[in-house]
Amino acid sequence: MAYISSANAEYRGTADICCNALNRDNLLKGKVYFPGTPAYEARLHTYFDANAALRSWCMVLPKSTEDASHVMYTLSKYQCSFGIKSGGHGTFKLSNAVKDGVTIDLGFMNATTYHPERGVVAIQPGAHSAPAYEALEKYGVTVTGGRVGPVGLGGFVSGGGISFHAGVYGWACDNVENFEVVLANGDIVNVNEHEHSDLWVAMRGGSGNFGLITRLDMKAIKFADPSKPNIFGGLVGYDLSKGQEVVDAYINFAEKIPEDPYTSAVFWWYYNREAGEMVLVACLDNAANQVKPPAMEKFLSIDGIVSNTLRSATMGNITRELAGEDGFYNIWFPSTFKNDPRIILYAQEKHKKLIRALEGVVSTGGFFSTQCQFQPISKTVVDHSNNNNVMGLERHVAAGPGILFLMYVSIGTAADDAVALPLVRAYHEDLNRYASSLGINWDWIYLDYANLEQDPISTFGEENIRKMRKASAKYDPHGVFQKLRGSGFKIPA
């Protein structure tokens, strides 16, 4: 398609112009949803986060790559602001949908197809992790998808993506052999190591900054026993008095990931106002389906385990266990630190104070929950990129493993969310100051967990930002995905 651009860079298409132009396209007939229609209202209930479910001028739901090409051509031609929704698991306002513009909802492009002759799995961006795993079980293969069942794969993979197989295969984005992408002018291109390799690198961790991803061709991973497509994993709950022992087990585990890259561990303290109590939980998994491998020993030998769901099960089964409820207002703030027990213990002490503060401002009877979560980032994981992503972690892990921290607060109403946000922000700022005072703050932000107030790409390192700017200028010369795209994170100017 030929590129058409307004001569006036400040011009923006209106709701009527943009939505009617899409609706006039014969290929998009019946695929443009308008406010007030049952189809439009139903799509608003497909978002994980209530803040993200914005009422856009209209929604367009392509069902094919050709549809998506027509969408991008039209939005570019009429200079229409837009947002991109893949699986809809974003956790903040403007993570996918937009209010003043058109939301491209890729939810109907959700197929998962195994190509054994090429050893790849073709995944459309609207696919969710658990259904994708379940579609692949009969073939005895899987992919580096999300660890939580409802996580959509388009945004997850393009933003990095941590899977159960991270220790063996790296970030999810490192396992994309080919992206099918619709550029701003409507052109459809395949992006891989041999074609448009500069864009291939930029898109691995660079999120939605370059084009509309319509297919991810990912490396197919064979199960240890293809006839039993299982992993070993689940949740282990501990008596709260065992916090120090769990921290010690975690610190030891993070240092020894190279000895068993198939095993992963995440742990958190969780508080739920309705239950009125805090719990301490570890999520332990072995992607090779090894039952209670040595890497889990320190976690499982703690005297004080109060619950245990560890079992050999399908990834669909295990990721559904880890899924949280949707429809809440969520506040996420991630950080990264050197592997040091002091920051974990400090975070939890301040977490208890945060809970008391939230109890004082959240409306009487109003729901909230908090999660103070820790997981490792190791050189073992990062090295799999072979410098073919733009995440910029190599300089950090060279000195040893790190901690990916997340403060995750869920709130029941918009009003309570508004009063909770300043408290959570202050908690996070205090934690970062403390880490900096210890000299252990990586000052790197994981894009898939980032808050709207953060600027994750600015932490990827100047060389990676330069690669992204160069790719953007080459493949999106009019800056459509920087100027008209209203969702997600942009390349720093």
C-alpha positions in Angstrom: 0.0 0.0 0.0 1.1 3.5 -0.7 1.6 5.7 2.4 -0.7 8.6 2.8 0.1 11.2 5.4 -1.4 14.6 6.3 0.6 17.6 5.3 -0.2 19.1 8.7 1.6 17.1 11.4 -0.6 18.7 14.1 -3.8 17.5 12.4 -5.7 14.7 14.1 -8.7 12.8 12.8 -11.9 13.2 14.7 -14.1 10.4 16.0 -16.5 10.7 13.1 -13.8 10.8 10.5 -11.8 7.9 11.9 -14.6 5.5 12.8 -16.6 6.2 9.7 -13.5 5.7 7.5 -12.9 2.3 9.0 -16.6 1.4 8.7 -16.6 2.3 5.0 -13.9 -0.2 4.3 -15.6 -3.2 2.7 -13.1 -5.6 4.3 -13.9 -4.1 7.8 -17.7 -4.3 7.5 -19.1 -5.6 10.8 -15.7 -5.3 12.5 -16.1 -1.8 13.8 -17.9 -1.5 17.1 -19.5 1.7 18.2 -20.4 2.9 21.8 -23.7 1.8 23.1 -23.9 -1.4 20.9 -24.0 -4.8 22.7 -20.8 -5.9 20.9 -18.9 -2.8 22.1 -20.1 -3.1 25.7 -19.2 -6.8 25.7 -15.6 -6.1 24.7 -15.2 -3.7 27.6 -15.5 -6.8 29.9 -12.5 -8.5 28.3 -9.9 -6.3 30.1 -8.0 -7.6 33.1 -7.7 -4.1 34.7 -10.7 -1.9 35.2 -8.6 1.2 34.6 -7.6 -0.1 31.2 -11.2 -0.6 29.9 -11.4 2.8 28.3 -14.4 3.9 26.2 -12.8 4.7 22.9 -14.4 6.5 19.9 -14.9 3.0 18.4 -13.2 -0.4 18.4 -12.0 -2.2 15.4 -11.5 -6.0 15.6 -9.5 -7.4 12.7 -9.8 -11.1 12.0 -6.9 -11.4 9.7 -3.6 -9.9 8.8 -5.2 -8.3 5.7 -7.8 -6.7 8.0 -5.1 -5.3 10.2 -3.3 -3.9 7.1 -6.5 -2.0 6.2 -6.9 -0.8 9.7 -3.3 0.7 9.9 -3.6 2.2 6.4 -6.8 4.0 7.3 -5.6 5.2 10.7 -2.4 6.5 9.2 -4.2 8.2 6.3 -6.6 10.1 8.5 -4.1 10.7 11.3 -6.2 8.9 13.9 -5.0 8.3 17.5 -5.2 4.7 18.4 -4.4 2.1 21.1 -3.5 -1.6 20.7 -5.1 -4.4 22.7 -3.8 -7.9 22.3 -4.9 -10.2 25.2 -6.0 -7.3 27.4 -3.8 -8.1 30.5 -2.4 -4.6 30.8 -2.5 -3.2 34.3 -3.0 0.6 33.9 -5.0 3.2 32.1 -3.6 3.5 28.5 -1.9 0.1 28.7 -3.9 -1.0 25.7 -7.2 0.9 25.0 -7.4 4.7 24.5 -10.3 7.1 25.3 -9.6 9.8 22.6 -9.0 7.5 19.6 -9.7 4.1 18.2 -8.9 0.9 20.0 -7.5 -1.9 17.8 -8.7 -5.0 19.6 -6.8 -8.1 18.4 -8.9 -10.4 20.5 -10.4 -12.2 17.5 -6.9 -13.0 16.2 -6.1 -15.7 18.8 -5.1 -18.9 17.0 -2.2 -21.1 18.0 -0.8 -23.4 15.2 2.0 -25.9 15.5 4.3 -26.3 12.4 6.3 -29.5 13.2 8.3 -29.3 9.9 9.7 -26.0 11.0 9.8 -26.5 14.7 7.8 -23.4 15.4 4.4 -22.4 16.8 2.6 -19.6 15.0 0.6 -17.6 17.6 -1.7 -14.7 16.9 -1.4 -11.7 19.3 -4.8 -12.0 20.9 -4.0 -15.6 22.2 -3.9 -16.1 25.9 -1.3 -18.3 27.6 -3.4 -21.1 29.0 -5.5 -21.8 25.9 -2.3 -21.7 23.8 -0.6 -24.3 26.0 -3.7 -26.4 25.9 -3.8 -26.3 22.1 -0.2 -27.6 22.0 -0.5 -30.4 24.5 -1.5 -33.0 22.0 1.7 -32.4 20.1 3.9 -32.7 23.2 5.3 -29.2 22.7 4.9 -25.8 24.3 6.2 -22.2 24.1 7.7 -19.6 26.4 4.4 -18.0 27.3 3.0 -16.5 30.5 2.9 -18.2 33.9 -0.5 -16.8 34.5 -3.2 -18.3 32.3 -5.1 -15.2 31.1 -1.9 -13.3 30.0 -2.1 -12.3 26.4 0.9 -13.2 24.3 1.2 -10.2 22.0 2.1 -7.7 24.7 3.7 -10.2 27.0 6.2 -11.4 24.4 7.0 -8.1 22.8 7.7 -6.6 26.3 10.2 -9.4 27.3 8.2 -12.1 28.9 9.2 -14.4 31.8 8.2 -18.1 31.4 8.6 -21.3 33.3 11.4 -22.1 30.7 13.3 -18.8 31.2 16.4 -20.5 32.7 16.8 -22.8 29.6 15.5 -20.6 26.8 15.7 -17.0 28.0 13.1 -14.3 27.8 10.0 -15.0 25.8 11.0 -12.4 23.2 14.3 -14.3 22.6 12.3 -17.2 21.3 10.5 -15.3 18.5 12.0 -16.6 15.3 9.8 -14.4 13.2 7.3 -11.5 13.7 4.6 -10.9 11.1 4.1 -7.1 11.3 1.8 -4.6 9.7 3.8 -1.3 9.4 2.2 2.1 9.7 1.6 2.4 6.0 -0.3 -1.0 5.9 2.6 -3.0 4.4 2.9 -6.5 5.8 6.5 -7.7 6.5 8.1 -10.7 8.0 10.8 -9.8 10.5 13.5 -12.2 11.5 17.2 -12.9 11.7 17.5 -12.8 7.9 14.9 -10.3 6.9 14.8 -6.9 8.5 17.1 -8.1 11.2 17.5 -4.6 12.7 13.8 -4.5 13.3 13.8 -8.1 14.7 16.3 -7.1 17.4 14.4 -3.8 18.2 11.1 -5.7 18.5 12.5 -8.2 21.0 11.7 -6.3 24.2 10.8 -3.1 22.4 7.0 -3.5 22.8 4.5 -1.9 20.4 6.8 0.8 19.0 7.3 -0.3 15.4 4.1 -1.9 14.0 1.1 -4.0 14.6 2.2 -7.6 15.4 -0.2 -10.0 13.7 1.7 -13.2 14.3 4.5 -14.5 16.5 6.5 -17.5 15.1 8.0 -19.0 18.3 10.4 -21.8 18.9 8.5 -25.0 19.8 9.8 -26.5 23.0 9.5 -30.3 23.4 8.4 -31.7 26.8 10.8 -34.1 28.5 8.2 -36.8 27.8 6.0 -35.6 24.8 3.4 -38.2 25.7 3.0 -36.5 29.1 3.1 -32.8 28.4 3.5 -31.8 32.1 5.7 -29.7 34.3 6.1 -30.1 38.1 4.9 -27.1 40.0 2.4 -25.3 42.2 2.2 -23.1 45.3 3.7 -23.7 48.7 2.3 -21.7 51.7 4.4 -21.0 54.8 3.7 -20.0 58.4 4.4 -16.2 58.6 7.0 -16.8 61.2 9.2 -18.5 58.6 9.8 -15.4 56.5 13.6 -15.3 57.2 14.0 -18.9 56.2 12.1 -18.4 52.9 14.2 -15.4 52.2 17.4 -17.4 52.8 16.1 -20.2 50.6 15.3 -17.7 47.8 18.7 -15.9 48.0 20.5 -19.3 47.8 18.3 -20.4 44.9 19.0 -17.3 42.9 22.7 -17.8 43.2 22.5 -21.4 42.0 20.2 -21.1 39.0 23.0 -22.2 36.6 23.0 -25.6 38.4 19.4 -26.2 37.6 18.0 -23.8 35.0 14.8 -25.8 34.6 13.6 -24.9 38.1 12.1 -21.5 38.9 11.0 -19.8 42.1 8.9 -16.7 42.9 7.7 -15.8 46.4 5.5 -13.2 47.9 3.7 -11.9 51.0 0.1 -11.4 50.2 -2.6 -9.5 52.2 -6.3 -9.6 51.4 -8.6 -7.2 53.3 -11.6 -9.5 53.1 -9.6 -12.4 54.7 -8.0 -10.0 57.1 -4.7 -11.8 57.1 -1.4 -12.0 55.4 0.0 -15.2 53.8 3.5 -16.1 52.6 3.6 -18.1 49.4 6.3 -19.5 47.0 5.5 -20.6 43.5 7.9 -23.4 42.6 8.2 -25.0 39.2 10.4 -27.4 37.2 9.9 -27.2 33.5 11.5 -30.7 33.0 8.8 -32.3 35.1 11.3 -33.4 37.7 9.5 -34.1 41.0 11.0 -32.1 43.9 14.4 -31.4 42.3 17.3 -30.5 44.5 16.9 -26.8 43.6 13.6 -26.8 45.5 15.1 -28.6 48.6 15.7 -25.5 50.8 12.1 -24.3 50.1 10.6 -27.7 50.9 12.7 -28.5 54.0 11.4 -25.5 55.9 9.5 -26.6 59.0 6.3 -24.5 58.8 4.7 -25.4 55.4 1.0 -24.9 55.8 -0.2 -25.7 52.3 1.3 -27.4 49.2 -0.2 -27.8 45.7 2.9 -29.1 44.0 2.1 -31.7 41.4 2.9 -32.9 37.9 0.3 -31.2 35.7 -0.1 -29.5 32.3 0.9 -25.9 31.9 -2.7 -25.0 31.3 -3.6 -26.4 34.6 -0.8 -24.8 36.6 -1.2 -21.4 34.9 -4.9 -21.3 35.6 -4.1 -21.9 39.3 -2.0 -18.8 39.3 -4.6 -16.6 37.6 -6.0 -13.7 39.5 -9.5 -12.2 39.2 -10.0 -9.5 36.6 -12.1 -6.3 36.9 -10.2 -4.7 39.7 -8.2 -1.5 39.7 -4.5 -2.5 39.8 -1.4 -0.5 40.8 1.9 -2.1 39.9 5.3 -0.7 40.6 8.4 -2.9 39.7 12.0 -2.4 40.5 15.2 -4.4 40.2 18.0 -4.8 42.7 21.2 -6.9 43.3 20.5 -10.2 45.0 20.5 -9.0 48.6 18.3 -10.1 51.6 18.3 -6.7 53.1 16.1 -5.2 50.4 13.6 -8.1 50.7 13.3 -7.7 54.5 13.0 -3.9 54.2 10.4 -4.2 51.5 8.3 -6.5 53.7 8.6 -4.3 56.8 7.4 -1.3 54.8 4.8 -3.5 53.2 3.2 -4.0 56.6 3.1 -0.2 57.1 1.6 0.3 53.7 -1.2 -2.1 54.5 -2.0 -0.1 57.7 -2.0 3.1 55.7 -4.3 1.6 53.1 -6.7 0.5 55.8 -6.9 4.1 56.8 -7.9 5.5 53.4 -9.8 2.8 51.5 -13.5 3.1 52.1 -15.1 1.1 54.9 -15.9 -2.3 53.4 -14.0 -1.6 50.3 -11.8 -4.3 48.9 -8.1 -4.2 48.5 -5.2 -6.7 48.4 -1.4 -6.3 48.3 1.4 -8.5 47.0 5.0 -7.9 47.8 6.7 -10.2 45.2 10.3 -11.3 44.5 11.8 -13.3 41.6 15.4 -13.7 40.3 16.9 -12.3 37.1 20.0 -14.4 36.3 22.8 -14.3 33.8 21.7 -17.8 32.7 18.4 -16.2 31.5 19.9 -13.1 30.0 22.7 -14.9 28.0 20.1 -16.6 25.8 19.5 -13.4 24.0 23.0 -13.4 22.4 22.6 -9.6 22.4 19.6 -9.9 20.1 17.2 -8.0 22.2 17.0 -4.4 23.4 16.3 -5.0 27.1 19.8 -4.1 28.3 20.3 -6.5 31.2 23.7 -7.8 30.2 25.6 -5.0 32.1 23.6 -5.8 35.3 23.8 -9.6 35.5 27.5 -9.6 34.8 28.1 -8.9 38.5 25.6 -11.6 39.7 21.9 -12.3 39.8 19.3 -9.6 40.6 15.9 -9.4 42.2 12.9 -8.4 40.1 10.6 -6.8 42.7 6.9 -6.0 42.2 4.5 -4.2 44.5 1.0 -5.2 43.3 -2.1 -3.7 44.8 -5.6 -4.4 43.7 -8.5 -2.1 44.6 -12.2 -2.5 44.3 -13.3 1.0 43.1 -12.0 3.9 41.1 -12.4 6.2 44.1 -10.3 4.0 46.4 -7.8 3.5 43.6 -7.3 7.3 43.5 -6.5 7.5 47.2 -4.4 4.4 47.3 -2.1 5.4 44.4 -0.1 8.1 46.3 0.6 5.7 49.2 1.8 2.9 46.9 3.9 5.4 44.9 5.5 6.7 48.1 6.2 3.1 49.2 8.0 2.4 46.0 10.0 5.6 46.0 11.1 4.9 49.6 12.2 1.3 48.6 14.2 2.6 45.7 15.9 5.2 47.9 16.9 2.6 50.4 18.3 0.3 47.6 20.3 3.2 46.2 21.7 3.9 49.7 22.9 0.3 49.8 24.4 0.6 46.3 22.2 -2.3 45.1 19.7 -0.5 42.9 19.9 -1.6 39.2 17.7 1.3 38.1 16.2 -1.0 35.4 12.5 -1.3 34.9 10.8 -4.4 33.5 8.4 -3.1 30.8 5.8 -5.9 31.2 5.3 -4.9 34.9 5.8 -1.2 34.6 3.4 1.5 35.8 2.3 4.3 33.5 4.3 6.8 35.6 7.5 4.9 34.8 9.6 5.1 31.7 11.0 1.5 31.3 12.6 1.9 27.9 14.8 4.8 29.2 16.5 2.2 31.5 17.5 -0.1 28.6 20.8 1.6 27.9 21.7 4.3 25.3 22.9 1.8 22.8 19.6 -0.1 22.8 17.6 3.1 22.7 19.7 4.1 19.7 18.9 0.8 17.9 15.2 1.4 18.6 15.2 5.0 17.4 17.0 3.9 14.2 14.5 1.1 13.5 11.6 3.5 14.2 12.9 6.1 11.8 13.5 3.4 9.1 10.2 1.5 9.3 7.9 4.2 10.6 9.3 7.4 9.1 6.2 9.4 9.9 6.3 8.4 13.6 2.8 6.9 13.6 3.6 4.5 16.5 5.2 7.3 18.4 2.8 10.2 17.8 -0.6 8.6 17.0 -0.4 5.5 19.2 -1.7 6.5 22.6 -1.2 3.2 24.4 1.9 1.6 26.0 5.4 2.9 26.4 7.3 5.0 23.8 10.9 5.3 22.7 12.5 8.2 24.6 12.8 11.2 22.4 
